[in-house]
């Protein structure tokens, strides 16, 4: 049953004696890119000097790639069948950043491909440009949501291929990726994991909207929560994408 598996994964990081410190570091790193985007908005509105643009770029890129590298470490541990008992340490910053940069290149490549596909669909169905037509705007919004779901459903499979080959180009090998997708979909659990991923992040988004009346609180809670869920689902997708492709031992699901 996938439900007990997901419940186990959501609780697993709490078994680490230092989980609070590790999650707090990850949450703060996840917060910095949001603050950088906020600074960029203020610059666009002319409220702060555009001389701060390099600061915004640094505070967006560096924390992002380090966080991705850390989460990828959890993903690879799960691919290798390691039990989810302890979160990685935060000491190996350069290694995390190096891996995060390569993951960023892969992510941008698939973002471009999915975006290109979405634009093609818009052109075929006469949705481009959407203009002010409410029907077209609704259709474009649904298409954007579908494209985002497709992108984030693909990424675990793509990153698993990267982990196996250790080459960026291998993540774009259509034959291997299609074979991996077919194997994941036939397993059934991967699709359930995607649904769990969308549900948990949807609930987090709803919580952020509720806390939005106090923006600093919403940003902080959202950053901590999103990092925690990223770690959890990195392990879930890593385990399901690995050789075992099964639930943890029954004794581990409590």
ABEGO torsion letter per residue (X at the ends): XAAAAAAAAAAAAAABAAAAAAAAAAAAAAAAAAAAAAAAAAAAAGABBAAAAAAAAAAAAAAAAAAAAAAAAAAAAAAAGBBBABBBBAABAAAAAAAAAAAAAAAAAAAAAAAAAAAAAAAAAGAOBAEABAAAAAAAAAAAAAAAAAAAAAAAAAAAAAAAAGBAAAAABAAAAAAAAAAAAAAGAAAAAAAAAAAAAAAAAAAAAAAAABAAAAAAAAAAAAAAAAAAAAAAAAAAABAAGBBBBAAABX
